[in-house]
Amino acid sequence: VQRNEANQFHNVIGGKGPLLGGWNYAATLTSSWSSNVFRDHDTDMNLFQAGLNGYGGQNCNYRWNGPGVGAVAGQGNCFYLSPFAKDNQAQNPGALYNIQTEVFSRTVRDIEVADVVIDGTLGRLPGGDIAGAFGAQWRREAESIHNSDLLRSGYAAFGGPAVDRDADRTVKSVFTEWNLPI
């Protein structure tokens, strides 16, 4: 079963109104946050190979560097995994452990924005009013992605290799814009 869990929050607060002499302001603060967790199963190719060699099963004393003390291929708590079995009913259920490792990936995004804009008229030309605007914006964006050990290891049959990431940036900007109708 593949599962996605998504949570999102978005908040905005702001105000706008008149200033002196036909000028207006608008100011907003925005905050957004989202989290997405993806869960699935993948095959750990190290465990898959161990199962093919008779060291399958969750209780088989098989380590990253080979069989441990008391582990004997196809005996006791160690089972053979047959990818060519007629059906999974013929497999020892313990061997399915070697092809069903849970994996996940969690992505979190966070954005904060502050905006201020002032606009209005500054006199008149033969073609109409001189209209202008200027403003500033501050924005911070962050993203982090964290993956399960199997995805990071590069030994996942279908989903790897993946790299964890934490990144953020801050952007500051100003602008001005004028309409001069001649």
N, C-alpha and C positions, 0 to 999 in steps of 0.2 A: 504494500500500500504506500503510495506516494502522498505526502502531505505538505501543504503550504500554509503557513500562518502569517497573515499580514495585519499589521496594526499601523494606523496613520492618524496623526493629529495635525490640524492646521488652525492657527489662531491669527486673527487680524484685528488690530485696533487702530483707529485713526480719527482724524478730524479735519474739517475744512471750514473756511470762512473768510470774511472780508478783512482786509488790512486798510491802511490809509490810502486815500487818493485813487480809488478804483483798482487797487491791487488786491489779490486774493492769495491765500495759502492753502496747501493740502499737505498733511503729514500722516504717515502710516508706519506702524511697526508690524511686521509679519514674522511668524515663527512656524516652521513646519518640521515635523519629525515622522519618519517612517521606519518600520522594522519588518523585514521579510525573512522568515525562517523556512528553508526548504529541507524536508526530510525524505529520505528514500533508502533503499538498500543497494549495495553494490558488491561485487566479488573482490575480495582481497586475494590477489594473484599468488601471494606467498602461501596463504592458507589453502587456496585451491590446489596448488602444487603439492602441499603436504597431504591433502586428502587423496590425491591421485597416487601418492606413494604409500598410502595406508595409515597416515597419521591424522586422519580426520576426526572431528568431534571436539566439542567444547572442553571435555574433561581429559583429552589426550595430553600428555605432558610434552607438548611440542613448543619449542621456543623459536625466537627469531633466527637462531643459528643452528637449528636442527633439533632432533629428538632429545628429550631430557631423560633423566634416570627412570628406568622402568618402562619407557615407551617402546612398544614392539609393534611393528606394522601389522595392522589387521587383527590385533589381539587386545583383550581387556577393554579399555576405554578408547582405543584407537580403531578407526574404521576406514575402509576403502571408499572413496567417492568415485562413482562411475557416471561420467557425463553422458554415456551412451546407454544407460539403463532404459529398459522399455518404458517404465514410468517411475515416478518418484515413490510409489508405493513399495517398490522392490528395494529401495535404498534404506539403509539404517537412518532413521530420523536424525541421529546425532551428527551424521556427515553433512547434513544440510547447513549446519553452522558455518561450514567452510565456504559456502557460496552466498550467504545472506548476512553480510556485515552492514550495520546501520551507518549511514553517512548523513551529514547535514552541512548546510551553508547558511550563515546568518549575515544579512546585509542591513546596515543601519545608515540612514541618511538624515542629516540635520541641517536646516537652513534658517538663518535669521537675516532679516532685511529691515533697514530703516531708510525711509524716503522723506525728503522735504522738497516741495515745489512751490515757487512763488511766481505768479503771472499777473499781467495787467497791461494797461495802456500807458504810454509815455508821450503823449502829444498826438499831433495830427499832421499828415502830409496830404498833398493834393488828391491821392488815391484813397485815403481813409486813415483810420487810426494806426499809430505805431504800436504794435502788440509785441510783448516780449515775455519770456519765461526764463527762469534759471532755477537750478536745483542741485541737490546732492543726494548721493546714495551710499550707504555702507552695507556690505553683504558678506556674511560668513557662511561658507559651505563646508560640510564635513561628511566623509563617507568611510565606513569601516566594513570590511568583509572578513569573516572568520569561518574557516572550514574545519571539518573533522580531521582527525589524524590521518585516516586512510586517504582522504582526498589530497592532503598535503604531501603524503609519502610518495605519490606517483605510482603506487602499486594497485590502485583501483582499476578494475577491468574497463569500466565505462566512463567514469567521472573524473579522472585525474590527469595530470597533476594540477593542483590548484595552489595559489599563493595567497596568504593572508595579506590584507592591506589596510592601512590606516592613513588617511590623507585629509588635509583640510587646506583651505585658502581663504584669504580675506581680500575683497575687492572694494576699493574706494573710488568713487567717480563724481565728477561735477559736470554740469552742462549749462549752456545758454542757447537760446533760440530767439530770433527776432523776425518780425514781418514788417518790412518797410514798403508800403504801397506807394509807388511813385506815380 
